[in-house]
């Protein structure tokens, strides 16, 4: 396993990983943490190498067919390979030693090294680029050159435990937290104490802005409805996971990709025996193709009573708008066969399959309620393209919405959509005489920032007073 600390190393370590894989006939992991992946730094490029095409297939059943007899032999190969890699780690160019002060030394890797270096530029450092197998000889040699040794690593004490097992006295999680990410201030305060951190005063607090679904997102209407129905909604991995927060509260569990259907199936079997109603599973189109088809078949086979809602926004939205088998395009943008969710659902045995417009709250509510009342497994496909999808352009030509202050009664129903262009204007913060109360209990009026509004019409459907209209 290699762990880069910046963009340049991420680039170089990829090449090294391929070379190591060839040299030692081994899988190689490149571990990047969130902060390295989200950072930017200058990268120097080399001239592209002209490589000879060596691809091909070689039959070697003794290596690739892991029946017990072959597996026992291959285990010996693995042990020899790891021993050879351990020797290689001692001279690996990605491991570096910086001897400055002999009083204190720090062993670290990845982004934690950068933080520690910022906090204590005068300390000595052993920066590990190969984090498994560890270069034990290099670690022993470095430890012998400093009086006090620290390990700076985020989360679990992997380095610390391995180094202590070598009989080396080292300090790590006794001082440093084992949760969340580090920063230079956390490391400085943990090692040097708060009086010696030199950390500046904290910036003034700003209002919290939790993540939110995009204005015009087709998922919003679906989860607004689900949050009002009272059923337990098993969610999945995707943009729509954000709908668990107030005010939507339309999702009640998210564990891993594909688990929404499996969990809904198991819950429906347990609840059915006790007459406690039905449950819902929700996942996106890309996730359904990736990890939802198999549990859907299991749901049919074992006669589940769960309702599956596929939020089909025609792309893999959360991770970058990639194509998938149900978009009709390859990753290269070429036309291909498009997976038909309705046909697939019926082919595996689902008899109740319905497609709805997620921007029509009445239709979504009616269809989901009907399927919850029916017996047997069912599939509801909420089909509308992602509002950010450049190819679909679902909102082109739509006019933004506005609030007529003369008609708004301050019921706050539109605020329940958690749509970022919609805000609240409190009478308490408005000048006296600039507003007229429509009811005794009215506390303010809603407002829509037209520059962000996509004209999806969800808020208009909720407005009982007719205050929300399209801009002229």
Secondary structure, 3 states (H helix, E strand, C coil): CECCCCHHHHHHHHHHHHHHHHHHCCCCCECCCHHHHHCCCCCCCCCCCCCCCCCCCCCCHHHHCCCHHHHHHHHHHHHHHHHHHHHHHHCCCCCEEECCCCCEEEEEEHHHHHHHHHHCCCCEEEEECECCCCCHHHHHHHHCCCCEEEEECCCCCHHHHHHHHCCCCCECCCCCCCCCCCCHHHHHHHHHCHHHCCCCCCCCCCCCCCCCCCCCCCHHHHHHHHHHHCCEEECCCCHHHHHHCCCCCCCCECCCCCHHHHHHHHHHHHHHCCCCCCEEEEEEHHHHHHHCHHHHHHHHHCCCCCEEEEEECCCECCCCCECCCCCCECCCCCECCCCCHHHHHHHCCCCEEEEECCCCHHHHHHHHHHHHHCCCCEEEEEECCCCCCCCCCCCCCCCCEEECCCCCCCCCCHHHHCCCCEEEEEHHHCCCCCCCCCCCCCCEEEEECCCCCCCCCHHHHHCCCCCEEECC
